[in-house]
């Protein structure tokens, strides 16, 4: 019994097509344009204060960060490292207990 040649070529053609479509992606360089990385030490004096929109903006500006996020004890957060982001850690009563970049 002869095996049809088209039945064999069809899966091989599909594999070749899929391999051609899956181009590898080069890692993208980190964006180093714009402002320098943040420096949380510049805003350590805010520890012990209640966090507010005003405090967030002030901390972001003074630390040199381009982004800010406030994290309470049970908040979920991504583990990605962003050297231009200021993280404000608070206790359950929204009192700042720690400031860190990343």
Backbone atoms as SQL, in Angstrom:
CREATE TABLE atoms (id INTEGER PRIMARY KEY, chain TEXT, resi INTEGER, resn TEXT, atom TEXT, x REAL, y REAL, z REAL);
INSERT INTO atoms VALUES
  (1, 'A', 1, 'UNK', 'N', 0.830, -1.174, 0.000),
  (2, 'A', 1, 'UNK', 'CA', 0.000, 0.000, 0.000),
  (3, 'A', 1, 'UNK', 'C', 0.878, 1.242, 0.000),
  (4, 'A', 2, 'UNK', 'N', 0.646, 2.065, -0.928),
  (5, 'A', 2, 'UNK', 'CA', 1.442, 3.276, -1.086),
  (6, 'A', 2, 'UNK', 'C', 0.877, 4.391, -0.219),
  (7, 'A', 3, 'UNK', 'N', 1.774, 5.117, 0.421),
  (8, 'A', 3, 'UNK', 'CA', 1.375, 6.242, 1.268),
  (9, 'A', 3, 'UNK', 'C', 1.364, 7.488, 0.403),
  (10, 'A', 4, 'UNK', 'N', 0.281, 8.263, 0.411),
  (11, 'A', 4, 'UNK', 'CA', 0.225, 9.449, -0.444),
  (12, 'A', 4, 'UNK', 'C', 1.291, 10.464, -0.059),
  (13, 'A', 5, 'UNK', 'N', 2.034, 10.900, -1.060),
  (14, 'A', 5, 'UNK', 'CA', 3.115, 11.851, -0.842),
  (15, 'A', 5, 'UNK', 'C', 2.576, 13.179, -0.290),
  (16, 'A', 6, 'UNK', 'N', 1.392, 13.601, -0.689),
  (17, 'A', 6, 'UNK', 'CA', 0.795, 14.856, -0.225),
  (18, 'A', 6, 'UNK', 'C', 0.504, 14.816, 1.272),
  (19, 'A', 7, 'UNK', 'N', 0.163, 13.637, 1.799),
  (20, 'A', 7, 'UNK', 'CA', -0.118, 13.518, 3.229),
  (21, 'A', 7, 'UNK', 'C', 1.141, 13.733, 4.052),
  (22, 'A', 8, 'UNK', 'N', 2.296, 13.399, 3.497),
  (23, 'A', 8, 'UNK', 'CA', 3.559, 13.585, 4.201),
  (24, 'A', 8, 'UNK', 'C', 4.056, 15.033, 4.059),
  (25, 'A', 9, 'UNK', 'N', 3.883, 15.611, 2.910),
  (26, 'A', 9, 'UNK', 'CA', 4.390, 16.957, 2.663),
  (27, 'A', 9, 'UNK', 'C', 3.583, 18.033, 3.379),
  (28, 'A', 10, 'UNK', 'N', 2.315, 17.813, 3.577),
  (29, 'A', 10, 'UNK', 'CA', 1.468, 18.812, 4.198),
  (30, 'A', 10, 'UNK', 'C', 1.927, 19.160, 5.623),
  (31, 'A', 11, 'UNK', 'N', 2.160, 18.168, 6.508),
  (32, 'A', 11, 'UNK', 'CA', 2.655, 18.523, 7.849),
  (33, 'A', 11, 'UNK', 'C', 4.039, 19.159, 7.817),
  (34, 'A', 12, 'UNK', 'N', 4.894, 18.715, 6.901),
  (35, 'A', 12, 'UNK', 'CA', 6.235, 19.307, 6.807),
  (36, 'A', 12, 'UNK', 'C', 6.158, 20.767, 6.367),
  (37, 'A', 13, 'UNK', 'N', 5.263, 21.059, 5.443),
  (38, 'A', 13, 'UNK', 'CA', 5.094, 22.442, 4.998),
  (39, 'A', 13, 'UNK', 'C', 4.567, 23.310, 6.135),
  (40, 'A', 14, 'UNK', 'N', 3.662, 22.763, 6.922),
  (41, 'A', 14, 'UNK', 'CA', 3.116, 23.511, 8.056),
  (42, 'A', 14, 'UNK', 'C', 4.199, 23.803, 9.096),
  (43, 'A', 15, 'UNK', 'N', 5.046, 22.840, 9.368),
  (44, 'A', 15, 'UNK', 'CA', 6.142, 23.034, 10.336),
  (45, 'A', 15, 'UNK', 'C', 7.097, 24.103, 9.829),
  (46, 'A', 16, 'UNK', 'N', 7.431, 24.059, 8.541),
  (47, 'A', 16, 'UNK', 'CA', 8.339, 25.050, 7.970),
  (48, 'A', 16, 'UNK', 'C', 7.725, 26.450, 8.036),
  (49, 'A', 17, 'UNK', 'N', 6.447, 26.537, 7.767),
  (50, 'A', 17, 'UNK', 'CA', 5.761, 27.826, 7.822),
  (51, 'A', 17, 'UNK', 'C', 5.754, 28.389, 9.238),
  (52, 'A', 18, 'UNK', 'N', 5.461, 27.534, 10.217),
  (53, 'A', 18, 'UNK', 'CA', 5.448, 27.986, 11.611),
  (54, 'A', 18, 'UNK', 'C', 6.834, 28.402, 12.079),
  (55, 'A', 19, 'UNK', 'N', 7.846, 27.683, 11.651),
  (56, 'A', 19, 'UNK', 'CA', 9.216, 28.028, 12.040),
  (57, 'A', 19, 'UNK', 'C', 9.612, 29.381, 11.464),
  (58, 'A', 20, 'UNK', 'N', 9.179, 29.670, 10.253),
  (59, 'A', 20, 'UNK', 'CA', 9.503, 30.950, 9.637),
  (60, 'A', 20, 'UNK', 'C', 8.782, 32.101, 10.326),
  (61, 'A', 21, 'UNK', 'N', 7.594, 31.844, 10.855),
  (62, 'A', 21, 'UNK', 'CA', 6.812, 32.907, 11.501),
  (63, 'A', 21, 'UNK', 'C', 7.270, 33.213, 12.913),
  (64, 'A', 22, 'UNK', 'N', 7.992, 32.299, 13.517),
  (65, 'A', 22, 'UNK', 'CA', 8.399, 32.509, 14.912),
  (66, 'A', 22, 'UNK', 'C', 9.794, 33.111, 14.965),
  (67, 'A', 23, 'UNK', 'N', 9.907, 34.331, 14.538),
  (68, 'A', 23, 'UNK', 'CA', 11.189, 35.030, 14.558),
  (69, 'A', 23, 'UNK', 'C', 11.566, 35.325, 16.000),
  (70, 'A', 24, 'UNK', 'N', 12.821, 35.128, 16.312),
  (71, 'A', 24, 'UNK', 'CA', 13.256, 35.408, 17.686),
  (72, 'A', 24, 'UNK', 'C', 13.330, 36.914, 17.893),
  (73, 'A', 25, 'UNK', 'N', 12.980, 37.338, 19.100),
  (74, 'A', 25, 'UNK', 'CA', 13.008, 38.758, 19.416),
  (75, 'A', 25, 'UNK', 'C', 14.268, 39.073, 20.190),
  (76, 'A', 26, 'UNK', 'N', 14.925, 40.128, 19.789),
  (77, 'A', 26, 'UNK', 'CA', 16.112, 40.588, 20.492),
  (78, 'A', 26, 'UNK', 'C', 15.683, 41.298, 21.766),
  (79, 'A', 27, 'UNK', 'N', 16.419, 41.144, 22.864),
  (80, 'A', 27, 'UNK', 'CA', 16.072, 41.899, 24.076),
  (81, 'A', 27, 'UNK', 'C', 16.172, 43.393, 23.795),
  (82, 'A', 28, 'UNK', 'N', 15.186, 44.129, 24.269),
  (83, 'A', 28, 'UNK', 'CA', 15.162, 45.570, 24.059),
  (84, 'A', 28, 'UNK', 'C', 16.036, 46.252, 25.107),
  (85, 'A', 29, 'UNK', 'N', 16.849, 47.214, 24.684),
  (86, 'A', 29, 'UNK', 'CA', 17.678, 47.926, 25.667),
  (87, 'A', 29, 'UNK', 'C', 16.801, 48.760, 26.594),
  (88, 'A', 30, 'UNK', 'N', 17.259, 48.909, 27.825),
  (89, 'A', 30, 'UNK', 'CA', 16.532, 49.710, 28.802),
  (90, 'A', 30, 'UNK', 'C', 16.572, 51.167, 28.394),
  (91, 'A', 31, 'UNK', 'N', 15.459, 51.841, 28.568),
  (92, 'A', 31, 'UNK', 'CA', 15.367, 53.254, 28.218),
  (93, 'A', 31, 'UNK', 'C', 16.167, 54.069, 29.219),
  (94, 'A', 32, 'UNK', 'N', 17.249, 54.659, 28.749),
  (95, 'A', 32, 'UNK', 'CA', 18.094, 55.468, 29.633),
  (96, 'A', 32, 'UNK', 'C', 17.937, 56.952, 29.352),
  (97, 'A', 33, 'UNK', 'N', 17.018, 57.300, 28.462),
  (98, 'A', 33, 'UNK', 'CA', 16.804, 58.710, 28.173),
  (99, 'A', 33, 'UNK', 'C', 15.988, 59.353, 29.282),
  (100, 'A', 34, 'UNK', 'N', 16.013, 60.636, 29.334),
  (101, 'A', 34, 'UNK', 'CA', 15.200, 61.332, 30.333),
  (102, 'A', 34, 'UNK', 'C', 15.941, 61.489, 31.648),
  (103, 'A', 35, 'UNK', 'N', 15.188, 61.538, 32.726),
  (104, 'A', 35, 'UNK', 'CA', 15.775, 61.814, 34.033),
  (105, 'A', 35, 'UNK', 'C', 16.555, 60.622, 34.576),
  (106, 'A', 36, 'UNK', 'N', 17.395, 60.902, 35.537),
  (107, 'A', 36, 'UNK', 'CA', 18.194, 59.866, 36.172),
  (108, 'A', 36, 'UNK', 'C', 17.313, 58.984, 37.053),
  (109, 'A', 37, 'UNK', 'N', 17.894, 57.891, 37.509),
  (110, 'A', 37, 'UNK', 'CA', 17.164, 56.993, 38.403),
  (111, 'A', 37, 'UNK', 'C', 16.784, 57.725, 39.686),
  (112, 'A', 38, 'UNK', 'N', 15.788, 57.188, 40.375),
  (113, 'A', 38, 'UNK', 'CA', 15.323, 57.858, 41.591),
  (114, 'A', 38, 'UNK', 'C', 16.284, 57.618, 42.759),
  (115, 'A', 39, 'UNK', 'N', 16.208, 58.471, 43.759),
  (116, 'A', 39, 'UNK', 'CA', 17.042, 58.379, 44.956),
  (117, 'A', 39, 'UNK', 'C', 16.138, 58.535, 46.176),
  (118, 'A', 40, 'UNK', 'N', 15.759, 57.405, 46.771),
  (119, 'A', 40, 'UNK', 'CA', 14.826, 57.411, 47.901),
  (120, 'A', 40, 'UNK', 'C', 15.413, 58.078, 49.143),
  (121, 'A', 41, 'UNK', 'N', 16.719, 58.105, 49.265),
  (122, 'A', 41, 'UNK', 'CA', 17.347, 58.715, 50.443),
  (123, 'A', 41, 'UNK', 'C', 17.004, 60.203, 50.557),
  (124, 'A', 42, 'UNK', 'N', 16.723, 60.836, 49.434),
  (125, 'A', 42, 'UNK', 'CA', 16.396, 62.262, 49.451),
  (126, 'A', 42, 'UNK', 'C', 15.059, 62.561, 50.115),
  (127, 'A', 43, 'UNK', 'N', 14.193, 61.551, 50.256),
  (128, 'A', 43, 'UNK', 'CA', 12.864, 61.779, 50.839),
  (129, 'A', 43, 'UNK', 'C', 12.628, 60.934, 52.096),
  (130, 'A', 44, 'UNK', 'N', 13.700, 60.444, 52.691),
  (131, 'A', 44, 'UNK', 'CA', 13.567, 59.661, 53.931),
  (132, 'A', 44, 'UNK', 'C', 12.899, 60.455, 55.050),
  (133, 'A', 45, 'UNK', 'N', 12.987, 61.769, 54.983),
  (134, 'A', 45, 'UNK', 'CA', 12.383, 62.593, 56.029),
  (135, 'A', 45, 'UNK', 'C', 10.851, 62.454, 56.061),
  (136, 'A', 46, 'UNK', 'N', 10.256, 61.860, 55.018),
  (137, 'A', 46, 'UNK', 'CA', 8.805, 61.679, 54.973),
  (138, 'A', 46, 'UNK', 'C', 8.327, 60.474, 55.783),
  (139, 'A', 47, 'UNK', 'N', 9.254, 59.641, 56.226),
  (140, 'A', 47, 'UNK', 'CA', 8.872, 58.482, 57.035),
  (141, 'A', 47, 'UNK', 'C', 8.204, 58.977, 58.318),
  (142, 'A', 48, 'UNK', 'N', 7.059, 58.391, 58.621),
  (143, 'A', 48, 'UNK', 'CA', 6.282, 58.788, 59.792),
  (144, 'A', 48, 'UNK', 'C', 5.112, 59.687, 59.449),
  (145, 'A', 49, 'UNK', 'N', 5.076, 60.228, 58.233),
  (146, 'A', 49, 'UNK', 'CA', 3.964, 61.083, 57.812),
  (147, 'A', 49, 'UNK', 'C', 2.870, 60.252, 57.155),
  (148, 'A', 50, 'UNK', 'N', 1.665, 60.772, 57.174),
  (149, 'A', 50, 'UNK', 'CA', 0.556, 60.117, 56.481),
  (150, 'A', 50, 'UNK', 'C', 0.694, 60.376, 54.992),
  (151, 'A', 51, 'UNK', 'N', 0.488, 59.320, 54.199),
  (152, 'A', 51, 'UNK', 'CA', 0.590, 59.469, 52.757),
  (153, 'A', 51, 'UNK', 'C', -0.675, 60.131, 52.205),
  (154, 'A', 52, 'UNK', 'N', -0.482, 60.974, 51.217),
  (155, 'A', 52, 'UNK', 'CA', -1.588, 61.660, 50.545),
  (156, 'A', 52, 'UNK', 'C', -1.136, 61.912, 49.113),
  (157, 'A', 53, 'UNK', 'N', -2.029, 62.405, 48.300),
  (158, 'A', 53, 'UNK', 'CA', -1.661, 62.752, 46.936),
  (159, 'A', 53, 'UNK', 'C', -0.561, 63.795, 46.896),
  (160, 'A', 54, 'UNK', 'N', -0.654, 64.753, 47.798),
  (161, 'A', 54, 'UNK', 'CA', 0.360, 65.803, 47.875),
  (162, 'A', 54, 'UNK', 'C', 1.725, 65.213, 48.228),
  (163, 'A', 55, 'UNK', 'N', 1.751, 64.343, 49.236),
  (164, 'A', 55, 'UNK', 'CA', 3.008, 63.719, 49.664),
  (165, 'A', 55, 'UNK', 'C', 3.579, 62.851, 48.543),
  (166, 'A', 56, 'UNK', 'N', 2.721, 62.119, 47.828),
  (167, 'A', 56, 'UNK', 'CA', 3.194, 61.291, 46.714),
  (168, 'A', 56, 'UNK', 'C', 3.864, 62.144, 45.641),
  (169, 'A', 57, 'UNK', 'N', 3.216, 63.247, 45.258),
  (170, 'A', 57, 'UNK', 'CA', 3.779, 64.128, 44.226),
  (171, 'A', 57, 'UNK', 'C', 5.092, 64.758, 44.703),
  (172, 'A', 58, 'UNK', 'N', 5.111, 65.195, 45.943),
  (173, 'A', 58, 'UNK', 'CA', 6.314, 65.819, 46.511),
  (174, 'A', 58, 'UNK', 'C', 7.467, 64.807, 46.559),
  (175, 'A', 59, 'UNK', 'N', 7.179, 63.593, 47.007),
  (176, 'A', 59, 'UNK', 'CA', 8.206, 62.556, 47.096),
  (177, 'A', 59, 'UNK', 'C', 8.731, 62.181, 45.712),
  (178, 'A', 60, 'UNK', 'N', 7.835, 62.091, 44.751),
  (179, 'A', 60, 'UNK', 'CA', 8.239, 61.745, 43.395),
  (180, 'A', 60, 'UNK', 'C', 9.153, 62.823, 42.825),
  (181, 'A', 61, 'UNK', 'N', 8.774, 64.077, 43.001),
  (182, 'A', 61, 'UNK', 'CA', 9.562, 65.185, 42.467),
  (183, 'A', 61, 'UNK', 'C', 10.931, 65.270, 43.147),
  (184, 'A', 62, 'UNK', 'N', 10.959, 65.193, 44.464),
  (185, 'A', 62, 'UNK', 'CA', 12.213, 65.375, 45.193),
  (186, 'A', 62, 'UNK', 'C', 13.168, 64.193, 45.047),
  (187, 'A', 63, 'UNK', 'N', 12.638, 63.004, 44.821),
  (188, 'A', 63, 'UNK', 'CA', 13.492, 61.824, 44.671),
  (189, 'A', 63, 'UNK', 'C', 14.015, 61.678, 43.246),
  (190, 'A', 64, 'UNK', 'N', 13.404, 62.405, 42.301),
  (191, 'A', 64, 'UNK', 'CA', 13.807, 62.291, 40.908),
  (192, 'A', 64, 'UNK', 'C', 13.123, 61.143, 40.186),
  (193, 'A', 65, 'UNK', 'N', 12.120, 60.537, 40.814),
  (194, 'A', 65, 'UNK', 'CA', 11.401, 59.416, 40.215),
  (195, 'A', 65, 'UNK', 'C', 10.460, 59.907, 39.125),
  (196, 'A', 66, 'UNK', 'N', 10.170, 59.033, 38.172),
  (197, 'A', 66, 'UNK', 'CA', 9.213, 59.394, 37.128),
  (198, 'A', 66, 'UNK', 'C', 7.866, 58.728, 37.366),
  (199, 'A', 67, 'UNK', 'N', 7.797, 57.882, 38.393),
  (200, 'A', 67, 'UNK', 'CA', 6.561, 57.177, 38.734),
  (201, 'A', 67, 'UNK', 'C', 6.579, 56.903, 40.235),
  (202, 'A', 68, 'UNK', 'N', 5.399, 56.750, 40.817),
  (203, 'A', 68, 'UNK', 'CA', 5.308, 56.445, 42.244),
  (204, 'A', 68, 'UNK', 'C', 4.183, 55.457, 42.464),
  (205, 'A', 69, 'UNK', 'N', 4.364, 54.560, 43.422),
  (206, 'A', 69, 'UNK', 'CA', 3.269, 53.685, 43.834),
  (207, 'A', 69, 'UNK', 'C', 3.313, 53.539, 45.347),
  (208, 'A', 70, 'UNK', 'N', 2.119, 53.531, 45.927),
  (209, 'A', 70, 'UNK', 'CA', 1.982, 53.390, 47.368),
  (210, 'A', 70, 'UNK', 'C', 1.481, 51.987, 47.668),
  (211, 'A', 71, 'UNK', 'N', 2.150, 51.319, 48.599),
  (212, 'A', 71, 'UNK', 'CA', 1.827, 49.933, 48.929),
  (213, 'A', 71, 'UNK', 'C', 1.516, 49.798, 50.408),
  (214, 'A', 72, 'UNK', 'N', 0.301, 49.330, 50.705),
  (215, 'A', 72, 'UNK', 'CA', -0.073, 49.014, 52.082),
  (216, 'A', 72, 'UNK', 'C', 0.317, 47.563, 52.353),
  (217, 'A', 73, 'UNK', 'N', 0.293, 47.101, 53.601),
  (218, 'A', 73, 'UNK', 'CA', 0.798, 45.765, 53.943),
  (219, 'A', 73, 'UNK', 'C', 0.215, 44.602, 53.130),
  (220, 'A', 74, 'UNK', 'N', -1.057, 44.618, 52.798),
  (221, 'A', 74, 'UNK', 'CA', -1.646, 43.485, 52.088),
  (222, 'A', 74, 'UNK', 'C', -1.819, 43.725, 50.594),
  (223, 'A', 75, 'UNK', 'N', -1.240, 44.792, 50.063),
  (224, 'A', 75, 'UNK', 'CA', -1.375, 45.079, 48.634),
  (225, 'A', 75, 'UNK', 'C', -0.520, 44.127, 47.802),
  (226, 'A', 76, 'UNK', 'N', -1.056, 43.728, 46.666),
  (227, 'A', 76, 'UNK', 'CA', -0.294, 42.943, 45.696),
  (228, 'A', 76, 'UNK', 'C', 0.501, 43.910, 44.833),
  (229, 'A', 77, 'UNK', 'N', 1.701, 43.497, 44.461),
  (230, 'A', 77, 'UNK', 'CA', 2.537, 44.349, 43.618),
  (231, 'A', 77, 'UNK', 'C', 3.335, 43.485, 42.656),
  (232, 'A', 78, 'UNK', 'N', 3.574, 44.023, 41.475),
  (233, 'A', 78, 'UNK', 'CA', 4.409, 43.316, 40.524),
  (234, 'A', 78, 'UNK', 'C', 5.844, 43.325, 41.030),
  (235, 'A', 79, 'UNK', 'N', 6.597, 42.348, 40.615),
  (236, 'A', 79, 'UNK', 'CA', 7.984, 42.239, 41.066),
  (237, 'A', 79, 'UNK', 'C', 8.968, 42.815, 40.050),
  (238, 'A', 80, 'UNK', 'N', 8.470, 43.513, 39.039),
  (239, 'A', 80, 'UNK', 'CA', 9.369, 44.110, 38.053),
  (240, 'A', 80, 'UNK', 'C', 10.156, 45.246, 38.699),
  (241, 'A', 81, 'UNK', 'N', 11.395, 45.382, 38.292),
  (242, 'A', 81, 'UNK', 'CA', 12.247, 46.430, 38.845),
  (243, 'A', 81, 'UNK', 'C', 12.254, 47.610, 37.892),
  (244, 'A', 82, 'UNK', 'N', 11.891, 48.768, 38.396),
  (245, 'A', 82, 'UNK', 'CA', 11.894, 49.995, 37.622),
  (246, 'A', 82, 'UNK', 'C', 12.718, 51.018, 38.396),
  (247, 'A', 83, 'UNK', 'N', 13.947, 51.293, 37.966),
  (248, 'A', 83, 'UNK', 'CA', 14.816, 52.198, 38.724),
  (249, 'A', 83, 'UNK', 'C', 14.315, 53.632, 38.797),
  (250, 'A', 84, 'UNK', 'N', 13.304, 53.972, 38.002),
  (251, 'A', 84, 'UNK', 'CA', 12.767, 55.333, 38.012),
  (252, 'A', 84, 'UNK', 'C', 11.465, 55.435, 38.814),
  (253, 'A', 85, 'UNK', 'N', 11.081, 54.344, 39.511),
  (254, 'A', 85, 'UNK', 'CA', 9.829, 54.351, 40.279),
  (255, 'A', 85, 'UNK', 'C', 10.143, 54.407, 41.778),
  (256, 'A', 86, 'UNK', 'N', 9.406, 55.250, 42.494),
  (257, 'A', 86, 'UNK', 'CA', 9.511, 55.339, 43.949),
  (258, 'A', 86, 'UNK', 'C', 8.372, 54.534, 44.558),
  (259, 'A', 87, 'UNK', 'N', 8.703, 53.608, 45.438),
  (260, 'A', 87, 'UNK', 'CA', 7.714, 52.824, 46.172),
  (261, 'A', 87, 'UNK', 'C', 7.585, 53.409, 47.575),
  (262, 'A', 88, 'UNK', 'N', 6.354, 53.705, 47.959),
  (263, 'A', 88, 'UNK', 'CA', 6.074, 54.220, 49.297),
  (264, 'A', 88, 'UNK', 'C', 5.339, 53.122, 50.055),
  (265, 'A', 89, 'UNK', 'N', 5.975, 52.585, 51.074),
  (266, 'A', 89, 'UNK', 'CA', 5.377, 51.520, 51.889),
  (267, 'A', 89, 'UNK', 'C', 4.736, 52.144, 53.118),
  (268, 'A', 90, 'UNK', 'N', 3.505, 51.732, 53.411),
  (269, 'A', 90, 'UNK', 'CA', 2.790, 52.295, 54.559),
  (270, 'A', 90, 'UNK', 'C', 2.304, 51.189, 55.484),
  (271, 'A', 91, 'UNK', 'N', 1.926, 51.588, 56.689),
  (272, 'A', 91, 'UNK', 'CA', 1.264, 50.659, 57.598),
  (273, 'A', 91, 'UNK', 'C', -0.235, 50.692, 57.281),
  (274, 'A', 92, 'UNK', 'N', -1.054, 49.900, 57.974),
  (275, 'A', 92, 'UNK', 'CA', -2.493, 49.890, 57.664),
  (276, 'A', 92, 'UNK', 'C', -3.174, 51.253, 57.805),
  (277, 'A', 93, 'UNK', 'N', -2.601, 52.149, 58.593),
  (278, 'A', 93, 'UNK', 'CA', -3.183, 53.477, 58.790),
  (279, 'A', 93, 'UNK', 'C', -2.635, 54.515, 57.811),
  (280, 'A', 94, 'UNK', 'N', -1.951, 54.077, 56.776),
  (281, 'A', 94, 'UNK', 'CA', -1.381, 54.931, 55.730),
  (282, 'A', 94, 'UNK', 'C', -0.248, 55.825, 56.227),
  (283, 'A', 95, 'UNK', 'N', 0.472, 55.384, 57.243),
  (284, 'A', 95, 'UNK', 'CA', 1.645, 56.096, 57.727),
  (285, 'A', 95, 'UNK', 'C', 2.866, 55.508, 57.015),
  (286, 'A', 96, 'UNK', 'N', 3.697, 56.357, 56.435),
  (287, 'A', 96, 'UNK', 'CA', 4.858, 55.896, 55.670),
  (288, 'A', 96, 'UNK', 'C', 5.856, 55.233, 56.611),
  (289, 'A', 97, 'UNK', 'N', 6.231, 53.996, 56.263),
  (290, 'A', 97, 'UNK', 'CA', 7.205, 53.266, 57.065),
  (291, 'A', 97, 'UNK', 'C', 8.510, 53.007, 56.307),
  (292, 'A', 98, 'UNK', 'N', 8.470, 53.126, 54.959),
  (293, 'A', 98, 'UNK', 'CA', 9.663, 52.846, 54.166),
  (294, 'A', 98, 'UNK', 'C', 9.496, 53.482, 52.786),
  (295, 'A', 99, 'UNK', 'N', 10.614, 53.953, 52.229),
  (296, 'A', 99, 'UNK', 'CA', 10.653, 54.476, 50.864),
  (297, 'A', 99, 'UNK', 'C', 11.794, 53.779, 50.129),
  (298, 'A', 100, 'UNK', 'N', 11.508, 53.312, 48.930),
  (299, 'A', 100, 'UNK', 'CA', 12.544, 52.611, 48.162),
  (300, 'A', 100, 'UNK', 'C', 12.278, 52.776, 46.670),
  (301, 'A', 101, 'UNK', 'N', 13.335, 52.788, 45.910),
  (302, 'A', 101, 'UNK', 'CA', 13.200, 52.858, 44.457),
  (303, 'A', 101, 'UNK', 'C', 13.170, 51.443, 43.902),
  (304, 'A', 102, 'UNK', 'N', 12.516, 51.312, 42.775),
  (305, 'A', 102, 'UNK', 'CA', 12.495, 49.990, 42.134),
  (306, 'A', 102, 'UNK', 'C', 11.214, 49.545, 41.614);
